[in-house]
């Protein structure tokens, strides 16, 4: 089975003061669905760890067309859209009960050897088990190769609660840090419409990180984000906001 589906009911604690689900929560639901898909196929995290393998998330590209509310039921679909050497692409759709598409996302993952701490080629057996569908939500990621100077930042201390099952800072936490510094003039009057994140370097427990941004467009607010521990850039992002 190449496509996996999971239903969620939006809990109150995952919504903002207006009862609208937070974008970070939607990313968490999609991440959870991908893990459940692998578990269902018998190649989940626990099984991979036995063989010193792990999937590491490298990229997110997401468009939020419409946000569900507290107690709404959503359906998340996920599938593999291609595996090339040590890279894999995974797609997501979030739909409401009427099959209206609320969110689309494309992700890129790297297959790692946890002992050697380096990428390795995805075993053929895993490629066969996952299967591949041609449907792909997005074919290109935002190009972060050009450096940019940020203008405002806020420091965060990496806590125990930020560490996930893989013993890394959970990927959704990076988005939380990025959104925390978005100016009130944007956050209070616009909704996050488009998101790109690229993860560059892991962050360890106890580190101090700085989340900073620069606004590059005003009419349709567009921000470039950077997460850094001071020594290195750990992640970069772009957010586009709509009324």
C-alpha positions as CSV (number, residue, x, y, z in Angstrom):
1,X,0.0,0.0,0.0
2,X,1.7,3.2,-1.2
3,X,-0.7,5.7,0.3
4,X,-1.6,5.9,4.0
5,X,-4.5,7.8,5.6
6,X,-5.0,8.9,9.1
7,X,-7.9,10.9,10.7
8,X,-7.4,13.5,13.5
9,X,-9.8,15.6,15.6
10,X,-8.4,19.0,16.2
11,X,-8.0,19.4,20.0
12,X,-8.5,22.8,21.7
13,X,-4.9,22.9,23.0
14,X,-3.6,22.9,19.4
15,X,-5.5,26.1,18.5
16,X,-4.9,29.8,19.0
17,X,-7.1,32.3,20.9
18,X,-9.5,32.3,18.0
19,X,-10.0,28.5,17.9
20,X,-8.0,28.1,14.7
21,X,-5.4,25.3,14.6
22,X,-1.8,26.5,14.7
23,X,0.4,25.7,11.7
24,X,3.0,24.0,14.0
25,X,0.3,21.6,15.0
26,X,-0.5,20.7,11.4
27,X,3.1,19.9,10.8
28,X,3.1,17.7,13.9
29,X,0.0,15.8,12.6
30,X,1.7,15.2,9.2
31,X,4.9,14.1,10.9
32,X,3.0,11.7,13.1
33,X,1.2,10.3,10.0
34,X,4.4,9.6,8.3
35,X,5.7,7.7,11.3
36,X,2.5,5.7,11.5
37,X,2.7,4.9,7.8
38,X,6.2,3.4,8.3
39,X,5.1,1.5,11.5
40,X,2.2,0.0,9.5
41,X,4.6,-1.2,6.9
42,X,6.9,-2.8,9.5
43,X,9.8,-0.4,8.9
44,X,9.1,2.2,11.6
45,X,11.6,4.0,13.8
46,X,12.0,1.2,16.3
47,X,12.8,-1.3,13.5
48,X,15.3,1.1,11.8
49,X,17.1,1.9,15.1
50,X,17.8,-1.8,15.5
51,X,19.9,-1.6,12.4
52,X,21.5,1.8,13.2
53,X,19.4,3.6,10.5
54,X,17.2,6.7,10.8
55,X,15.4,9.1,8.5
56,X,16.3,12.7,9.0
57,X,14.0,15.5,7.8
58,X,15.8,17.9,5.5
59,X,13.1,20.1,3.8
60,X,9.5,21.2,4.2
61,X,7.5,23.1,1.6
62,X,3.9,23.7,2.6
63,X,0.9,25.7,1.4
64,X,-1.9,26.3,3.9
65,X,-5.1,27.0,1.9
66,X,-7.5,26.9,4.8
67,X,-7.1,26.3,8.5
68,X,-9.4,23.9,10.4
69,X,-10.9,24.8,13.8
70,X,-11.1,23.1,17.2
71,X,-13.0,19.8,17.0
72,X,-12.9,19.7,13.2
73,X,-12.1,16.3,11.8
74,X,-9.3,16.2,9.2
75,X,-7.9,13.5,7.0
76,X,-4.2,13.3,6.3
77,X,-2.9,11.4,3.3
78,X,0.8,10.6,2.8
79,X,2.8,8.7,0.2
80,X,6.3,8.3,-1.1
81,X,6.9,10.2,-4.3
82,X,10.4,9.0,-5.0
83,X,13.7,7.7,-3.6
84,X,17.1,8.6,-5.1
85,X,20.2,7.2,-3.5
86,X,20.1,8.6,0.1
87,X,17.2,11.1,-0.5
88,X,13.5,10.4,-0.3
89,X,10.5,12.6,-1.0
90,X,7.2,12.3,0.9
91,X,4.0,14.0,0.1
92,X,1.1,15.1,2.3
93,X,-2.5,16.3,1.8
94,X,-4.8,17.5,4.6
95,X,-8.5,17.3,3.8
96,X,-11.7,18.2,5.6
97,X,-14.7,15.9,5.9
98,X,-15.9,17.0,2.5
99,X,-12.6,16.2,0.8
100,X,-11.7,19.8,0.4
101,X,-7.9,20.2,0.4
102,X,-6.8,22.3,3.3
103,X,-3.0,21.9,3.1
104,X,-0.5,20.4,0.7
105,X,3.1,19.6,1.6
106,X,6.2,18.1,0.1
107,X,9.1,16.9,2.2
108,X,12.6,15.7,1.6
109,X,14.3,13.2,3.9
110,X,17.9,11.8,4.2
111,X,18.6,8.2,5.2
112,X,21.4,8.1,7.8
113,X,23.7,5.6,9.3
114,X,23.6,6.5,13.1
115,X,27.0,4.9,13.9
116,X,28.9,6.6,11.1
117,X,26.7,9.7,11.3
118,X,26.5,10.1,7.5
119,X,24.0,9.5,4.7
120,X,23.9,6.1,3.1
121,X,22.0,4.7,0.1
122,X,18.4,3.6,0.9
123,X,18.2,-0.2,0.9
124,X,16.3,-1.6,-2.1
125,X,14.0,-3.5,0.3
126,X,12.7,-0.3,1.8
127,X,12.1,1.2,-1.6
128,X,10.0,-1.8,-2.6
129,X,8.0,-1.7,0.7
130,X,7.2,2.0,0.5
131,X,6.3,1.9,-3.2
132,X,6.1,5.2,-5.2
133,X,3.3,7.3,-6.6
134,X,4.0,9.8,-9.3
135,X,1.8,12.6,-7.8
136,X,3.9,15.3,-6.3
137,X,2.6,18.5,-4.7
138,X,5.6,20.7,-5.4
139,X,8.6,20.1,-7.6
140,X,10.9,22.9,-6.4
141,X,12.0,24.2,-3.0
142,X,13.0,27.8,-2.3
143,X,16.6,28.5,-3.0
144,X,18.4,29.4,0.2
145,X,21.9,29.5,-1.3
146,X,22.0,33.2,-1.2
147,X,22.9,34.5,2.3
148,X,20.9,37.2,4.0
149,X,21.3,39.5,6.9
150,X,18.7,39.3,9.6
151,X,17.5,42.4,11.5
152,X,15.7,41.2,14.6
153,X,16.2,38.1,16.8
154,X,15.2,36.4,20.0
155,X,17.2,33.8,22.0
156,X,15.8,30.4,23.1
157,X,17.2,27.8,25.4
158,X,16.9,24.2,24.2
159,X,15.0,22.3,26.8
160,X,14.4,18.6,27.4
161,X,10.8,18.9,26.1
162,X,12.2,20.1,22.8
163,X,14.0,16.7,22.2
164,X,12.0,14.0,20.3
165,X,12.2,10.2,20.0
166,X,15.2,10.5,17.7
167,X,17.1,12.4,20.4
168,X,17.1,15.6,18.3
169,X,15.3,18.9,18.6
170,X,11.9,18.1,17.0
171,X,11.6,19.6,13.5
172,X,8.4,21.4,14.4
173,X,10.2,23.3,17.2
174,X,12.2,25.2,14.6
175,X,9.0,26.5,13.1
176,X,7.8,27.5,16.6
177,X,11.0,29.5,17.1
178,X,10.6,31.2,13.7
179,X,6.9,32.2,14.3
180,X,7.7,33.5,17.8
181,X,9.7,36.4,16.4
182,X,7.2,37.3,13.6
183,X,6.1,41.0,14.2
184,X,2.6,41.5,15.7
185,X,1.7,43.6,12.7
186,X,2.0,40.4,10.6
187,X,1.1,37.7,13.1
188,X,-2.1,39.4,14.3
189,X,-3.5,40.4,10.9
190,X,-2.4,37.8,8.5
191,X,-2.3,34.0,8.3
192,X,0.7,31.9,7.3
193,X,0.1,30.8,3.7
194,X,3.4,29.4,2.4
195,X,6.3,27.9,4.3
196,X,9.7,26.7,3.3
197,X,12.2,25.3,5.8
198,X,15.7,23.7,5.3
199,X,17.4,22.0,8.2
200,X,21.2,22.3,8.2
201,X,22.7,21.3,11.5
202,X,21.3,19.5,14.5
203,X,20.9,21.4,17.8
204,X,21.9,19.8,21.1
205,X,20.1,19.8,24.4
206,X,21.2,22.8,26.5
207,X,22.2,25.0,23.5
208,X,21.2,28.6,23.2
209,X,19.8,29.4,19.8
210,X,18.8,32.7,18.2
211,X,15.8,33.0,15.9
212,X,16.0,36.0,13.6
213,X,14.3,37.3,10.5
214,X,14.3,40.0,7.8
215,X,11.2,41.2,5.9
216,X,11.7,41.2,2.2
217,X,8.2,42.1,1.0
218,X,5.5,44.2,2.6
219,X,2.3,44.0,0.5
220,X,2.2,40.2,0.9
221,X,4.4,39.9,3.9
222,X,7.4,37.7,3.2
223,X,10.0,36.9,5.8
224,X,13.3,35.1,5.6
225,X,14.2,33.3,8.9
226,X,17.4,31.9,10.4
227,X,18.0,29.7,13.4
228,X,21.6,29.8,14.7
229,X,23.4,28.5,17.8
230,X,26.1,31.3,17.2
231,X,28.7,29.0,15.7
232,X,26.6,27.7,12.8
233,X,23.4,28.3,10.9
234,X,21.1,25.4,12.0
235,X,18.0,26.1,9.8
236,X,16.7,28.7,7.4
237,X,13.1,29.4,6.4
238,X,10.8,31.5,4.4
239,X,7.2,32.5,5.4
240,X,4.6,34.2,3.2
241,X,1.5,35.6,4.9
242,X,-1.9,36.4,3.5
243,X,-4.9,38.3,4.8
